[in-house]
Amino acid sequence: MGSLARSLLVVLALPAIAGARCSVPWDGNSGGGGDTAGAQGWTQAQTIAWYTTSQGSRLIPQAWFDALEQPDAAAPFLDPTYIASFRYLPNPTAGWVGPDPSCPLDRALPLGFAVDCQSDTSLSITKLQWKTGQSDREPWVGMNCSACHTAVLGYKGTLSRIEGGPTLADFQSFTEALDRALQNTRTDPDKFKRFAAKVLGDNTPAGDADKLRAAMQSLSDWNAYIARLNAAPIRYGYGRLDAIGHIFNKVAAVAMANSPANQIGNPADAPVSYPFLWNVPQQDRVEWNGLAANKKVGSGPQNDFDIGGLGRNTGEVIGVFADITIKPDPGLGGYGSSLNEPHLVGMEEELGWLKPPTWPAAFPPIDQALAKTGAALFLGKHCDSCHIVPAIPASLTEPYKVTLKKFHSDNPKDAPTNTDMWMTCNAVLDQAETGLMQGTKGSIVTGTPFADKAFNVDMVANSVAGALLANKIDLVATGFEGVFGINRGLPLPFQVFPGVDPKEVRRQLCLHYQEPDPQNPKLVYKSRPLQGIWATAPYLHNGSVVSLYELLLPPAQRRASFYTGTREFDPKNVGFVPDQSAENSFLFVARDVNGKPVDGNSNEGHDYGNAALTDAERWALVEYMKTL
């Protein structure tokens, strides 16, 4: 990347990361006591900026969100108890100032819901007009990284916050409720009257109520369109989301903006646990299946810009409510979007300072003698051939390669994981009509032009490259290609015949697929370092195993179902308490009544001779992993 462009990005990002100062009562791993480094390496200022900085996500106008009622009640949608039902966290910051003084922050918003105040002049979906004299910088609310990557663990009344940990949020139910609330408010006269009075205020000019209703209709129609593309028979529950599926369908939707009624989406039916973020900048491959690459440009502390991290995070924001406009033959002008890439650069750099959490003092103390026995089993005998244990703090600065494992193979020498296949299968095989992208080169300025259909991962790469080009990121033409696992060399789209279950066709293709490049496999899951693994339950990529102890059992002995939703932690087995309660209300089903794995929920992965372990060895390994 050109030094001027890189310097500009970093300078612009600094206010987003360092501009907040506060005094906040923290708990657990968050640290505390003024603007000092916490237990995970962040200052309070860094943490608050992480919670509140906009990435360019635009979910709903701020004035609407503040005025919106629950879909089936007159109570505020942002009522803390209602928001907590989706397991989004309250924002713990009090007495703080935001990173952008020109964009007032809303203290009523949950943690990770950020306010975006950019001009909508070049936008499309979110360029809504609902009142006379409206500014082009009307604040919108969207999500940032922390909404999905902040955890809280509870034990006997004490809460421990885990920065960068997996949220328990039920994104699927939250967005469904928000969509219903918008629709019900628009169609219910009493709800709309209360809503309009708050949004428009007193002395409303004639016609503004109609403008507001029309703008709500436009946003509701768009949300319904995206929901139709993502529709799947599976319920995600707490702590899971098919983010890849949502990103794929979002890009396909904007590419087909000229004829959305004719489009059929790919079901977002492969939910995964939200990945934990510490050590992410050091890994060479990111996402559960290693789909995205970290790709440093240059070397040394002053020349290590990560175009891979920027590309990956750009794709994430596009999937989570960014506004992007696809156009034919964009050239070097790229695609206009709401992407805030200086903030993305700053937030990714902050992850380089994030340390794994340490076992909370509120939990029962670790049995150090037993942990020492477990270390001998883990290191060199059972686990570290795949799950390396890099030193701390070296892991914050030194890159390392992750191990990629096939989820299935007909060759026993391949030591497959037998993990649920659907996340990696969908990521590799999903295709869509290219629409407005047809004829455009894969990475805008390089690559093969798109035909009428393409693999979704290639379309995402195209949209990311286009959004970055529009922001004048001069590295795109030479450095971006290959950041995502581009599918060149894969077979042409398979044909589904009448009367044949397309899911079964895809299953067989995945099970018997021959990799065109065995040195760069695609139908894989990665094995990452396990620092802080104790704070990331439930386990496996799809959250199908309740605890670390059960992960070490033969799959047939693991729970076929368990309840999720509670934050109450089980420090012995290392996972959340699995029993039903008012808080623990979602039943996760890994195997049906006949013992057959549920597609998307299978818990049969990660069995490398588990039956050969004694129970004493299992407990020793669990105790050691508490120390990581």
N, C-alpha and C positions, 0 to 999 in steps of 0.2 A: 504494500500500500504506500502511496506517496506520503512522504514525511509530513507535508503540510496538511493533507487530509486527515492523517492519523492524529496529528497534534490537535487539530480542530475538534475532532470527535472527543478526545479525552478532555479537553478544556470545557466543551459543552456539557460533558457528563458530570463534571465535578460538582456543580450545584445540586444535582440530583442525589449525590451520595453524601456530600459533606455539609450541605447547607442547613441541616436541621440540628438544633441544640435543645436539650430538654433535661428534665429530671424526672425519672420514671421509676415506679416500684416494680422491679423485675422479679422473676422467680426462676427456679431451676437453672437450666443451662444458659439462660439469657445473660447472666452476669448482673451487675447492678452497681449502684453507687456512683452517680455522676457520669461524666463522659469518658469512661475508661473502658479498656478492653474487657469483654465478657469472657466466660469460660469457653465459648466457641470462637473467639478471636475477633468479634466485631465490637466496635464502640456502640454506644447507644445511638449516636447520630447515624451511624451506618445502618443500624437495625431499623430505625424509624424511616429513613429514606427507602429502605428495602420494602417496608410496609406500604408506603404512600406514593411512590414515584410512578407516574403514568408511562406505560410502554406504547401508548397509542391505541389501547383497547377502548371501544365505545359500545357499551351495552344498552344504555338508556340515558336520556337527558337527566341531569342531576335534579332539576326541578320536578320532573315526573317521579323520580324515585322517591324523593322526599315526601311527595303528596300521595303516592300510590297506596291503596288499601289492599289487604289480603284478598285473594280471589273470592272467597265465600264469607267474608265478614267485613265489618266496617273498621276494624282495627288496622293500624298502620302496617304496611308490608315490612318496614324496617324495625318493627317491634323486636327488641332483643330476644325475647323468648321464641318468637316465630323464626327469626334468623338462626337461632341456636338449634332449632329442630332439623335444619339442614347441616348442622355441625360446622357452619362457618363461625369463626372466632370473633369475639368483640375486640375492637381496637383498644389495646391497653394504654395508648399514649394519651397523656394529659399534660397540658401546659406546654405543648410543642408548637413549633412553626413549621410549615411545609417547605419543600425544596423550591417552590416557585411562588413568590409573593403575589404574582399577577393572577394566580389561579387559587382562589380560596378553597381550603380543604373542609370537608364535611365530617365533623366528628361523629355523626350518627352512622357513618358507614362501617361495615364490618372490616376486619383486618384484611388487607390485600385488595380492597375495592378502592381504586384510585380515580381521582378527578382529572379529566383531560380537557384543556381549554384552548386547543389549537383552532385555527381558522378552518371552516368547512368549505371554503371556496373551491378547492380542488377535489372534494369528496363527493360521494354519490348516495350510498345507502343512508348515511346519517346526516345528510344535508336536508334536514327537515325544517319547515317553517310553520310555527304554530301561534305566532302572535305578531301584532303590528309593531314595527320598529325593532325587530329582533336582530341582535348582533350576530355576525358570522362566527363569533367565538363563544357561543352558548356552551356552558360546561356540560360535559357528559361524564358518566361513570362507567368504568370498565374494570376488568381484573388485571392484576399484575402477578408476578411469580409467587409472591408470598401467600396469595389466596389458596394456592394448591400445595405449597411447600412450606408449611408451618404446622408443627404438631404440638399437642399438649397431652401429656400422660398424667394420670391421676393415681395416687396411692394413699388410701386412708385419709382423704381430705386435703392432701398436699398436691399441688399441680406443678409439673415441670414442663417448661416450654422448650421445644426442640426447634431451633432455627434450621431451615432447609429440610426438615423432616416431612413425611407424607401426611397431608391433611386427612381428616375423616369425612370431609365434605361429601354430600350427596348432590353432585352437580346436576345430574339428570333430573331429580325431583325439583331442585331449585329452579332450573330454567323452565320446566313445565309449569310450575306455580307462577312464575313471573309472566309467562305468556298468557295463562288463564286470567291473571289479575288485569293485564292490559285489555284483554278481550272483554271481560266482565265489566270493567270500568267504562269502556266505550259504549257498551250496549245497555247498561243499567242506568236509567235516568237519574236516580238518586246518587249513585256512586259518581257518575260523571259530573253532576252539579257540584258535589263536594270537591272532587278532583280539580275541576276547572277553576273554582274559586281560589284554590291554593296556588295553582300554576299561573293563572292569568291575573289574579289580584282584583282589586276594586276598579270600578270605572272602566270595565273592559270594552274596547271598541267593538262596534257592531261587526259581526262576522268572525271574530277571533275564536269563538267557541267552535264554529264549523271548521276553522283552520286546525284547531287542536284535535278535533275528532278525526279529520282527514289524515293528519300526521300520525296519529295513533294507529289508524287503519293501515297506513303504509308500513310502519314498523311491525305490526302484528302479522301482516301478509308475508313480510320477509322472514320473520321468525317461524311462521308456519311452513314456509318453503324449506328452510333448513331442517326443521324437525321432520318433515316428510322424507328428506334424503337420508337422515340419520336413523330413521325408525328401525327398531330391532326388537325381537321377542324377549331379549334378555334384560333383566333389571340389574343395574350396576350396584345399587346399595351404597353404603357408606364407604368412603375411602377408595373408590375406583372410578375410572373414566376411560372410555375409548377415545383418547385424545387424537391418535393417529387417524382414526376413522372420521372424526369431526373435522380435522384439518383437511383431509382429502376431500370430503364432501363440500366444505366451504369453498375451496379453490374451484372445484367442478361447478359449483353454483354460480360464482361470479364469472367464470368463463362462459357459462350458458345464459348470461343475463338477457340475451336476445330472444330466448325461447325456453324459459324455465318450465313451462307447463308440460313439455315433452320429455323432461329429463327423469331418469330413474337413478337413484343413488345406490351406493353400496351400503348395506346395513352396518351401522356402527356397533357390531356385535362381539367385539373382542376387548372388553374392559380390562384395564390393568391397574395395579396400585400406582399411586403417584410416586415417581422415583424420588429417592433422597438425593440431595444436591451437593453435599460435601464431597470433595475430590473430583467432581465432575469436570472442571477445567483441565485436570491432569490426565484424564482418560483419552485414549486415542479414538475410541468409538463410544457414542452416546445413544441413548434410548435402550430399552430392554433388549432389543434385537440388534443393537449396534448399527442402526440405520444411518445415523448421522455421524460425520467425522469432525473431530476437533482438528483444525488446520491452521497451525501457527505460520505467520509470515515473518521471515527473518529469524534472527536468533539473538539472545541476550536480553537483559531486563528492559532495555529501551527500544527494542525492535521485535516485539513478540505479539503483534496484533493477531487476534484469533478470528479469521474470517469464517471458520467453521462454527464457532460459538455465535457469531452474529447471524449467520445464515440459519442456524438451528432455532435461535430465539425469534428471528423474524417469522419463520414458519409457525412457531407457537402463537405469536400474537395474531397472525392472520387467522389462525383457527379459533382464537378466543376473542372474537368481536372486533378485530381491526377492520377498517373500511378500506377496500382496495378495488381499483377500477381496472379491469383487464380490457385491453384494446388491441385490435389487429396491428401487426407490424409496428411494435412500439419503438424499435430502434434504441438509440442511446438515451432517449427520453424516459424509457421505462414505464412503469405503471404508477399512477398517482395513488397514494395511500395515506392512512393516518399513522403509519409507523413512526415511532420516535427512536431512531437508531442511536443517537448519542446516549440516551438513557439505557438502551439495551447494552451498549458497550460498557457503560459504567457499572450496570448491575452484574454483568458477567465478570468484570474485573473484581467486584466485591466477593464473588464466590471463591476467588483465589485466596481470600483471607479466612474463609469459613472452615473451622476445624470440626471434626466429628464430635458429637456430644460425649460426655463422660457419665458414667453410672451415677444417678442422683444420690445425694446424701440421705434423702428421705426414704430411699429404698433399703431393704435389708442389705447389710454389707456382703461383699463378695467373699466367698471362701477361697482365700488365696492358695491354700495347699491343693484344693481340688482343681482350681484354675490352672495351677502349674502342671498337674497331670493332664488336663485337657490340652494345654499348649503342646505337650509332647505328642499327643495324638493328632492335633491339627497340623503342626509344622513338620512336614516331611513324611507323614504317614498316611493322612487321609485327605486333607483339604487344600493345602497351600499350592498344590500343582495348578489349581485353577484360580483360587482366591488368594492372590499374593497379599502380603502384609507389609506394605511400605511403611517406612519410619515416619514419625511425626516430629518435627514439622516438614521434613523433606517432601512429604506427599503434597504440600501446598505449592511447591515450586518445580518439582521434577516430574516430567511426563512418564507415563507407563502404558503398556499395552494390556488390554483386557483379553481374556480367553473367550473364543467363540465356540459354542457347542451346538451341534445339530440337535433338533428336537426329536428326530427320528432317523433311523437308517436301517436298511436291510442288511448292512454289513456290521456284524457284532464288534469288529475292530474299531468302529467309529465311536463307541461308547456314547450312545445318544442319551439325551436327558429325559426323553419321554414326557416332556412338559407339554401342556396344552398348546396346540399348534396355531391357534387362530390369530393371535396378534401378528406373528411373523408371516403367516400365510397371506393375510389380508394386506399387509404392508407391501408384500412383493407382487401380489397378483391383482389387486384392485385396479380397475380401468374405468375410464369415463370418456364421454364425448368431449373433444377439445374446444368446440365452439369458437369463441373469439381468438383462441390460441392457434387454431389451425393455420399452418404455414409458417408459424413463428419458430425460430431456432430454439433448441432445447434450453440453452442458457442465454437467450436473447441475442447475444452476439456470436455465440459459437454453438456447435452441435447440429444434429440433423433436424430439419423442420418437422413439425408435428403433422401427422395425417389427421383423419377425422376422429380417430380414437387414440388414446395413449394411456400408459400406466400412470396412475395417480401420483406416484412418487416423483415422476418426471414433471408432471404439471405443477406440483408444489415447488420443485426446484426452479421452474420457470417463473412462477409468481414471486418467489423470494428474490431471484436475480433482478426481475423487473422492478420490484419495490426498492431495492438497494440502488439500482441505476438511477431511479427517479430522485434519490437523495444524493446522487453524485458520488457514490462510493466507487472510486476508480479502480478498485481491485477486481471487480466482478468479472471483467472480460478475461483476465488471465488466471485468477486464483479461485474462483468460486466453483467451477465445474468439478464434480466429484465430492463435494461436501456432503451431499446426500448419496445414498447407494444407488446411483443411476442404473437403470435396468437394461442397459445396452447388452445385447447378447442373449436376452431371455427370449423364449419362443413367442410367436404371435399370439394374440388373445385366443383362448380356447373357445370352442363353440359348444353351446348348450342346446341339446335337441329337445323337441317337445316331449313331455312326459318324463323327462329325466330331472331329478332333483339337482339344481345347480350347486347346492352345498355339498352333495355327495361327489359331484364331478370335481369340485375344488379340493375336497378331502383327498381323493385318489391322486390328483395331480401333485399335491403337497407331499403325500406319503412316498411317492415313487419318483419324485423330481430328481433329475440328474443335473448337478451344478455345472454350468458351462465353464466356470473357473474355480476349481477346487481350492485354489489358494486364496480366493476371495468369496467364501460362501455367503449366501444371502438368507437361506432358510435356517436361521440360527437364533440362539439366545446367548447373551454374553454372561460371563462370570466376572463380577467386579470385586474389588477389595471390600472387605466386610467391616471396616471401621464403623462403629455406631450401629451395626446391624440390629442390636438388641432394641433400638428405638424405632424400628420400622415395620412392626407387625401390621397385618398378617403377611405371610411369606409366600414365596415364589412371585413371579412377575404379575400374576393375576390375583394375588391375595387369597389363595385357596387353602392355605395351611395356617392354622390358628396360632401356632407357637414354634419357637426354635426346637423345643423338645420333640414335637410331633414331626417336624421336618426331618429328624433323624430316625424316625420309624419307617418301616416298610410302608409303601403307600396304602396297602389294604388295611393297615391298622390306624390310619389317620381318620379323623372325623369326617363322615360323609356330609355333615351339615353343622353349622354353628351360627350363633347370632352376632351381629355387628352393630356398632353405634355407640357403645360405651367407651369412655376414656379410662375406665378403671383398669389398672395394669396388674398383671399376674407376674411378679418378679421371679417366681420359682420356675415356671414353664417358659417364661419370657414371651409374653404376648398379651393381648387384651382378654379380659374375662369373657368366656364364650357363652355364658348361660343367659337365657331370656330374662329380660327385665323391662321396665317401662322405658328406660334409655336404650337398652340393647334390644332393638325391636325389629331389625331386618334379618330374615333368615337366609343365610348364604348356603346354597345347595351345591355341593361339589359332585355328588353322585346321586342318581335318581333312585327310586324305590327298588329298581331291579339291579342296582349296583353299577349301572352304566355311567361313565363320566359325562357330565353335562358340558356340551360344547361351550367353550369360553371360560368354564369354571373348573375344569379338571384339576385334581390335586395329585396326579400321578407322577409329577416331575421330580427331578433331583433324587434319584435312587441309585447310588453308587455302592451297592452292597450294604445297604442299611441293616439288613437282617443279620449280618455278621457282627455288628456291634453289640456288645453287652449293654445292659441298662446302665451299669456303672460308667461305662465309657461314654454313653450318651449324656449323662448328667455332667461328667467332667468336661465334655466339649461345650455344653451349654454354659457352664460356669466360666470357661475361658472366653467365650464370645461376649460375655458381659464386660470383659476388660478391654475389648477392642474399641 
